[in-house]
Amino acid sequence: AILRTAQLAGLTSAQMGALKTDQVIALSTAQVRGLSVEQLNGLTTQALRQLETADIKALTPAQLLGLSSAQVFALATHQVAALDVAQLVVLDSEAVKALSTQQIQALSTALVNNLSSSQLSALSTAQLAALKTDQVTALSTSGLRGLAVSQLQALSTDKLALLSESQLTALSSEQISGLQTSQIAGLQTAQISQ
């Protein structure tokens, strides 16, 4: 027998936590979308990793907002890559900080461009250093303005040299003066002259 979506909606978070991996895999996308925040919180991190990409895409921003940092960290790289902008923007700083470097690298440039300044400022230096070159060039000017000097220092010289004029001019004098000498030396001539 198969539980209908309405029947599944009646399960408690503890009951959801009792679901086996194969049972979670068997959930339809409509059933996953119908789960409450409490029910999603009841899923183990191992069970959450079993959700299909379509299931992740179907999650509402409210459902994603309800995930714990441990659950966000447990998402597989392909699941993080499946997030859309509306889903990403609701993740709080703690959830973004919980992303592994592999998960960070899986973010599309559109997602990276839409990271808020508070989300970007929550990233560790390891997470920032892991950004791919196309992700660095996609960073928003407001997001760059919110980075600490130590975070900017985590960007490799070649990545920093790829920043556009608008990205560089968005940086404060304090941020620029805090760059390492190798980063300054790596800037292109066009980035230095006006």
N, C-alpha and C positions, 0 to 999 in steps of 0.2 A: 504494500500500500504506500501511496505517496502523500505526504502532507501537503495540503493546499496552502497557499500563501496566507490566508486568513488563520489557518490553524497554527502555522509557524509563528505568526505574530503573537500568539498567546504564550509562547515559551518565555521563561524567565532567563535572565543572564546566566544563572547557574546551570540551567538546562542547556543553554547554548554552549556553555563551556564543556559540557559532557559530550558534545557531538564529536564523533571520530573524524579523522581526516577524510575518509572516503564519503562520509555523509556531507561534509562541507563541500567537497568537490561536486556532489550531486545537486547542490542547490542551483536553481535557475537564477538568471540575472534579475528577473522580476522579484524573486524571493529575497535576494540579497538587498535589492533596493528597498524592499518593504520592511527590512529589519530596523528596529529602533536603535538609538544610540546606545542604550543600556544593553541591548542584545549583542550588538557588535563588540561592546566592551567585554562581554562575557566570553567571546571567542579567544582561544589561546593564540599565542603568536604563531605557533606551528599551523593551526587551522587557518588563520588569516592569510598565511603565505600560499594557501591552496586556492584562494579565489582567482578566478580567471581574469585576464586583462579586461574583458567586457564587464565583469562584475565590478572591478575597480572604477572603470569609467562611469558606471551607473550610480556609484555612491554620490549622495547629495553632499553639498558643502557642510551641512549640519552633521551628517554622519562622520565625515572626515574630521571635523572639529572635535568630535567626541572621542576620537582615538587617543589612547595614551601615547606618550613618547616611546615606550617600549614597543607598542604595536606598530608605530610608524617606522621605527628602526628595523623591525622584523620583516617589513615588506620587501619582497624580492625586487631586484633592480628593474626588471621588466614591468613590475607593478607600478613603481614610482614613475617610470617613463610614460606610463599610460595616463597619468594625471593630466587634467587640463587646467587652464589658468584659473577658472572659477573655483576649482578644488584647492589649488595650491595657495591662493591668496588667503584662505581661511585658516591655514595651518599657523599656529602660534609659534613664537620664537623658540620655545622649548622643543616643539616637534621638529622644526627645521634643524635645530642644533643636534637632534638625535639622528639625523640622516648620516649614513656612512659616506665615505668618500666615493665609493662606487655608485651609491644612489645619487649623489650630487652630480657625478659625471653623466648619469642617465637622463638628467633634466634637459629638455629641449631648450634651444635659445629663447623661444617665446616664453617659456616658464621662467628662465633666469632673468629675462628682461622685466618680468612682472613681480619679481621678489621685492617686497617692501624694504624700506631702509631699516626697519626694526628686524626683519627676517635676515637681511644681509649682515647687519651688525652682530647678530647672534651666532654667525658662522665662526667656527674655529679657524685658526691659521692653517691647519691641515686641510680643512674643507676648501678654503679659498685657494690654497696651493694646488688642489686637485682639479680645479676648474680647467676645462679644455680651452684652447685658444678662442674658438668660436663663442664659447660661453662668456669669456672675459669681454670680448667686443660687444656682447649683448647686454652687459650690465647697464642699468639705467643710471643717469647722472645723479638722480636723487639718492639712489642706493649707494653709489660711490662716495657721495658726500658724507654718508653716515658711517663709513668705515673708519676704524681706528688706524693709527699709523702702523701698529704692529700687524694689522690685517693686510694693509697695502704692502708691507715689507714681505709678506708671504708670497706675493705674486712674483713669478720668475721675471727676470730681466726681459726675456723675449715676449712674454705675455704683456708686460707693462708697455713695451714698445708698440704694441698693437692698438693701444687706446686711441680713440678718435680725438679730434680737437675739442669737441663738446664734452667728452668724458674728462679730458685733462683739465680743461678750464673749469670744470665743476669742482675739482679738488681745491681744498683750502690751502692757504700758504703754509699752515702747520703740517698738513698732510704732505705737501711737496717737500718741505724742508726735512721731514722725517724719513724720506726715502733713502735707501742705502746708496752709497756712492756708485756701486755697480749698476743699480737701477737707473740712476741719473745718466751714467755713461752710456747705457744701452738705449736711451731715448734717441729717436731719429731727429735729424736736424730740423725737419719740418715741424716736429712737435715742440721744439724749443723756440723757434722764431715765430713772430706773429705775422 
